[in-house]
């Protein structure tokens, strides 16, 4: 995992699936970043090896955290089945999870939405 700030957006890139054993650690690391950088909006980029299994579960849990904190959150992944799984599993009771196919689009639209 790596992270940066781009246009006022916290961009977290997950490079590979953490597996069952690393899921809790990844969730803790991302949650800590969200708390440290709040109220900055968040984009999680799932690279191809990370767009499966445990990483998807972590993204959905982070979305619930961001929704509770009223923080905008988007996800970017080129993996269409992963985008469908995230859409199906997203919490609909709070801030909507926006899912993009490209990271640059996700960052730009999230920064624009946060500024509006």
N, C-alpha and C positions, 0 to 999 in steps of 0.2 A: 504494500500500500504506500502511496505517496500523496502529498497534498500541496496545494498552492492557493494563493489569492489572486484572482483574475477579475478585473473590473468590479471589485467589491464582492465577488462571489467566492465562497469557499469551494474549491474543486478538489474532490477526493477521488483518486484513481485506485481502483482495486485491480491488481495485476493478475491474480490467480485466485481460484476458489480456495478458501481456507480449510475446507473439509470439516467434518463434524468436530474434530478436536480443536480447531483454530477458530471456530465460529464465535465463541464467547470473547476471545481476545480481540478479534476484528470488530465486533460490536462495541466493546469497551473503547477501543482506539478511536473509532469514528464518533461515538457519543461524546468522548472527551473533546474532540476537535469541534464538534457542533457547539458544546457549551462554552468553550474558550472564545470562539469567533462569533457567537450570537450577538446581535441579531442578523448577521450576514446570511443571505440565502445560500443554499447548499446545492451543489451538483455532484452526484456520484457517477463516475465513469467506470463502467464495467468492461474491461478489455475482454477479448474473446475467451481466454481460458477461465475467466472469472464469472462468465455469464451463465452459471449453472448452480444447482443445489444450494449449498450453505450460504453462498454469497447473496443469492436472491432472498433468502430468509432474513439475512442481516439487513439488506436494503429495506425490506418491508418493515422491520422493527425500527430502523432509523427513521423511516417515514412517520411512524406513529409518534416517535419522540419529537420530531420537527413539527408535526401537526399540533401536538400538545403545547409546544412552545410558540406556536403561530409563526413558524419560520417557513418560507417558501423552499421547496425542495424539488429538484428534477433529477432524472436518471438518464444517462446516455449509454446505449449499447447497440452495436450493429447486429446483434443476434435477435432475429424476429421472434423465435419461440420464447426467449427470455423477456422480451417486451410484452408479449401476450400474457405470460405468467405473472409479471409484475402488475399489469393492468387488472388481471382477475383477482389478485390478492391484495390490492391496495385498499387501505382504510378509506372509506368514503364519508366518514362522519366529521372530518376536519378539513384541513388545508389539502387541496387536491394534489395528488402526485402526478407530475407531468413527465411523460416518457418520450425521449427523442432517440433517433437513430444515430445522430452525430453529436460529438462532444462540443464542437464549436457552436452549433445551433443551440444546444442546451444552455451553454454559458451566456451567450448573447441574449437569448429570450428571457432567461432567469434574471439577468442584470436589468433588462428593460422593465420586466414586470415589477421588480423590487423598487425601481425608481418611480414608477407610476403612482 
